Amino acid sequence: MLPYNVKVHLDTNILIIIGKAIKEKRITNGYTQTRLAEIAHVHRNFISCVEKGTRSATITTLNQLLEGLGTNIFAFMSELASQIKSK
């Protein structure tokens, strides 16, 4: 179960947090934005916008991106919540 008691500062944009985490995973995997876009079947510009936090992805698309990065939405959100909680 995901921790629902995680508090994010009001001035922090969740899209930016998710975008940065996706970018970190992409770079760790050695993928370019173009390669991840090919794997996830989305446009490269979409990857760029998601990573910058200027566009949101549907849950389905987010899961496609994450599966392309070797994880899934549940593991990703759990890891993200742990990182936020430890700050």
Protein Blocks (a to p, Z undefined) as FASTA:
>chain_A
ZZfkbccdfklcfklmmmmmmmmmmmmnopafklmmmmnopafklmmmmmnopaccdfkl
mmmmmmmnopafklmmmmmmmmmmmZZ
